[in-house]
Amino acid sequence: MGANLTQSLIDAQDHPFVLIDEEYRLVAANLAYRRVYGLDEHADVVGRHCYEVSHRLDRPCHLNGEDCPHRQVFATGETHEVLHTHYDARGQAEQVRIRGHAIRGIDGQLWLGESIERLATPEAHGCEGRMIGFSPRYLRMLQQLGQSAASQAGVLLQGESGVGKELAARFIHHRSPRAEGPLVTVDCTTLNGNLFEAELFGHERGAFTGSVGRRPGLFEQADKGTLFLDEVGELPLELQAKLLRVLETGEFRRVGGRNLLHADVRVVAATNRDLRQRVDEGSFREDLYYRLACIVVSLPALRERREDIPALADALLNQLCREHGRPCYMTREAVDCLICYDFPGNIRELKNVLQRAVALSPDGVIDAGQIDLDVSRERRAVSEAPSAEGSRGAPLQRVESRYIAELLAHHDGHRRRVAEALGVSERTLYRKLRRYGLG
Ligand SMILES: Nc1ncnc2c1ncn2[C@@H]1O[C@H](COP(=O)(O)OP(=O)(O)OP(=O)(O)O)[C@@H](O)[C@H]1O
């Protein structure tokens, strides 16, 4: 095949496409690749290193902790798909999905053919609903989410409060074959014995005092879609057996109903607890755990991917500017403050910090002075983290309960403000209030 024909064939592709040799050197690049990465249409790109053009690195990306399709394809000859962060012609980071194929020449020589799909950039879509993060750790997690979306198996999302578990559940649903179906959220912290069946399975007219009309339950509403069981670790033991039964058979009866109904539901669950440990302690059923946790995806805390803080802060700030209808920008010192902080409340706390900063800034310039971090909370979180020397001082829950009581007093019992100050959702706060008898 002539060089001109090869070039025309790859130029006909809309996605950036590039051929790379074993030494990471470009052999050919199509027009879309040149355009996206700022290479002149007529410039000779042959011989340049792929990592230098798209990653802005001076060494192969696997040395940077990334999963490199180059290494996989040359080692196994098999197609390999990964998510990576690339830098476009303006130096903007963006998430891309790379499919690396083994391409053989007439003389048997092996090349890597990379087809690059650009996932939407945050600024193109606003950050509402976008999962922002470019660090290798975050991209690995996104890749796991993407792979789990294709399967029907139960997925358990685990991570601290505010890391984005609910967003991750949406991500899975919208990329799954059930995307056209409903996504129904069940808040397991609100389900008690009496409510459980009526909420989950619905009820018939007059099934119990006060039940007006027939109402389908959440399980039925999720038919052909995804049921998101949020805070599943909070479900009392006696309800876990009922949940397991319906998940195994897909069959249920509405309260007060005779007919056995069926719903086709895929389950994604989330927890900020160590569910495996709860199984070992006997407070979570092992059979239910295995039903829910066919695939376990751990979402990293924000402090475990600090390199993502500037991009996240930028996107969240843009969103706030749109809401407030005025431009704002952060100084380098303000961003440095954010990067150094541990964010026990993760992205939700980052959002709150930025919200306060926007409100405090008279002229839209956010300097370190407007970054009001709850350093005492951070210190507490660090000192309360389990230490190798054993637990010192008051147990975590006693300290937390006292702290929440103080906040309630300080905010005159205003729960939304207390949740904001804690950097948790109102739902999480209600759970804690119930647990500590403060409600
Ligand atoms: N990667 C991300 N990019 C942008 N925004 C994010 C990202 N992850 C989370 N957020 C935002 O952070 C906030 C908290 O996320 P979410 O409610 O999904 O967390 P969670 O882990 O479910 O918290 P909780 O356990 O307290 O319910 C939301 O406003 C969400 O939109």
The ligand as an ORCA input file, in Angstrom:
! r2SCAN-3c Opt
* xyz 0 1
  N     -15.297     14.493     39.534
  C     -16.132     15.473     39.813
  N     -16.142     16.559     39.050
  C     -16.974     17.592     39.337
  N     -17.832     17.606     40.360
  C     -17.866     16.538     41.156
  C     -17.029     15.408     40.917
  N     -17.300     14.482     41.862
  C     -18.244     15.012     42.660
  N     -18.595     16.244     42.245
  C     -19.587     17.125     42.896
  O     -19.354     17.047     44.305
  C     -20.577     16.997     45.038
  C     -20.621     15.738     45.878
  O     -20.758     14.613     45.005
  P     -21.721     13.377     45.348
  O     -23.017     13.835     45.975
  O     -21.811     12.517     44.147
  O     -20.818     12.688     46.496
  P     -21.127     11.404     47.382
  O     -19.855     10.645     47.464
  O     -22.321     10.675     46.846
  O     -21.445     12.075     48.800
  P     -22.295     11.460     50.065
  O     -21.613     10.178     50.450
  O     -22.124     12.508     51.147
  O     -23.718     11.303     49.618
  C     -21.687     17.062     43.995
  O     -22.097     18.414     43.886
  C     -21.029     16.610     42.713
  O     -21.636     17.186     41.568
*
